[in-house]
Amino acid sequence: MTLPDTASHQSGADRTFQVDLRGLVDLLSHHLYSSPRVYLRELMQNAVDALTARHALEPAAPAGSFGIRLYADRSVVRVEDDGVGLTEEDVHTFLATIGRSSKRADGIAEQRGDFIGQFGIGLLSCFLVADEIHVVSRSARTPGAPAVEWRGRGDGSYTVRALPASARPAPGTTVTLTPRADAGEWTAPARVQALAHHFGSLLRHPVTFDDGSGGSAVPVNPEPAPWARTYPTPGARSRALAAYGEEVFGFTPLDTVELNLPAVGLRGIACVLPEAVPAGRRHGHRVHVKGMLLSEQAEEILPDWAFFVRCVVDAESLRPTASRESLYEDDTLAAVRDALAEQLRAWIARAAASDPELLHRFLQAHHLSVKSLAVHDDEILRMLLPWLPFETTDGHCTLDEFSRTHRTVLVTSSVEEFRQVAAIASAAGLGVVNGGYTYDRELVHRLPEIRPEVSVADLDPATLTAHLDPVDRETELAAAAYLTQARDALAVFDCDVALRAFQPASAPALLVDSREARHERTRSRLAREQEGGLWGDILGALQQEAPRAQLILNQLNPLVRTAVAIDEPELARTSAEALYGQAALLSRRPLRPAESSLINRSFLDLLAHALRKDS
């Protein structure tokens, strides 16, 4: 192999990556940043970090002596800060090298954790709205150093020059953008002011805005965060926090929960939603880092079960991702999430112990969320299970109310089973809870842990039929022929027929049939159809005695008493099919095609019989 003569082309020689700045900006705008509006947040964030470094350099400076000034008119957007500033060497090192942040340099800051931005790409966001960035900076660290001017352009070129000694601005940095024509939506004065308040309303440094109209600059963050203020009474504090929650989220909170984790410098509030939200729907939360708004949709700050609150917090020690629009998932965030969850549990406990009215309103709106928490949290289970509402044969009531009347609580495994038996079980004096909803069956079975005097059992067909009154022997014998014809008519549905007496008398029949029983009958039928094949052998190996459905006719119902006396075989079969269809409809379970066909056929047959009789 012949090697090139030039050293730069020698095999194994180091080379430098070439960066297409326009392509990189396009990548940032489409995949890292959610909107061009972040340019102002990045400029304000850089200013805040510069002020942090200035305060570290001059710790004796009075509070509020260093600040940020924003200016926007129709031609420029300008951000000025009284921060630590940059020397000419700093400008070459940090502004002209993508990915290198001044916050990583020991000469600028000893602790990166004191700063918001650490990735060295924030200034590039300005190219989302402008083709040129103009920076003038003078270092507070090197008082004799001249001010320096840096101009960066979207094509990747830049110029740096030291300003003459006559131009000696105060230490700090000024960034000026000349917006592109297509960026007016994000650089108009009113929009800049709104964005400044949106991102910086909780900043600890004074921030002002000037729209160039000749009036005085207006403060962007005139007051500290509401939880950092003092109030004359606890009631005034509570009202102020609720008003802030309403301003931020647009709803009046049912209550506000103060959040405070000194270990990570986190403070804020959780606003309890006044209305229920769909199960599993997670609301985003507003997270500020060192006062700067990081995200309005930070789902990861709270656990999944806490979808009954929306929170706004400001933290010192949470790490933002590169886009600074979400949080970095690490051990610190996991610990914060657990600690905030504990504070929400504590709020529920306080409400349960001292504010029954608030607890009632909370559970009325968010019982599903609390149920999901109680499944995995024994403390919440002990506190709140008796007060959670359930659907029962006594109506919607709490388990505490229900267990006072029923020492034995029966629970169904599905909604349809509850609907099949609710009216009859209630008339028979049975206490049945609908266990078909998410978490309900599991929670009801844990009731004896809280109320040892109460027993809980699953409801099965045998339990229900055992509470129905048998008919006398003469009535049973008189109906025997009809019952035989009815069983024959309904054999295709694997359904037995029995005659009992039960309330309410208006119910002609009860269909007792569980989902598991239907599945077992379907499996048995498939096994018979596949007999001899591999699939049939597998199903046959699983075979059990297929449980049968049961149509229980009510002797107290006038229609049933008339039906069992029918001596015409075809009419008896048709009436039995109609009673089965009506009971299947009342169970509210999905009908099989054969059942739908039976209902239609029996109706038409009964109609034809009635018309023949009338004629």
Salt bridges, closest charged atoms under 4 A:
ASP26 OD1 - HIS30 ND1 3.04
GLU42 OE2 - ARG41 NH2 2.84
GLU42 OE1 - ARG324 NH2 2.50
ASP49 OD2 - LYS103 NZ 3.61
GLU58 OE2 - ARG54 NE 2.65
GLU80 OE1 - ARG69 NE 3.16
GLU80 OE2 - ARG78 NE 3.23
ASP82 OD1 - ARG69 NH2 2.95
GLU88 OE2 - HIS92 NE2 3.85
ASP131 OD1 - ARG180 NH1 3.44
GLU132 OE2 - ARG151 NH1 2.90
GLU132 OE1 - ARG153 NH1 3.93
GLU149 OE2 - HIS134 NE2 2.80
GLU149 OE2 - ARG151 NH2 3.67
GLU149 OE1 - ARG161 NE 2.69
ASP182 OD1 - ARG180 NE 3.22
GLU223 OE1 - ARG229 NH2 3.74
GLU258 OE2 - ARG237 NE 2.67
GLU296 OE2 - ARG37 NH2 3.26
GLU296 OE2 - HIS198 NE2 3.16
GLU296 OE1 - ARG286 NH1 3.32
ASP304 OD1 - ARG282 NH1 2.86
ASP314 OD2 - ARG204 NH2 2.60
GLU316 OE2 - ARG204 NH1 2.50
GLU325 OE2 - ARG41 NH1 3.79
GLU329 OE2 - ARG337 NH2 2.82
ASP330 OD2 - ARG319 NH1 3.86
GLU342 OE1 - ARG345 NH1 3.23
ASP377 OD2 - ARG345 NE 2.15
ASP378 OD1 - ARG446 NH2 2.78
ASP394 OD2 - HIS406 NE2 2.94
ASP400 OD2 - ARG404 NH2 2.62
ASP400 OD1 - ARG451 NH2 2.63
GLU416 OE1 - ARG515 NH2 3.75
GLU416 OE2 - ARG518 NH2 2.36
ASP440 OD1 - LYS371 NZ 3.01
GLU449 OE2 - ARG446 NE 3.06
GLU453 OE2 - ARG407 NH1 3.67
ASP458 OD2 - ARG441 NH2 2.75
ASP458 OD1 - HIS445 NE2 2.82
ASP488 OD2 - ARG573 NH1 2.61
ASP494 OD2 - ARG521 NE 3.95
ASP496 OD1 - ARG487 NE 2.96
ASP513 OD2 - ARG518 NH1 3.93
ASP513 OD2 - ARG521 NH2 2.86
GLU520 OE2 - ARG523 NH2 2.57
GLU529 OE2 - ARG525 NH1 3.08
GLU577 OE2 - ARG601 NH2 3.29
GLU595 OE2 - ARG589 NH2 2.81
GLU595 OE2 - ARG592 NH2 2.94
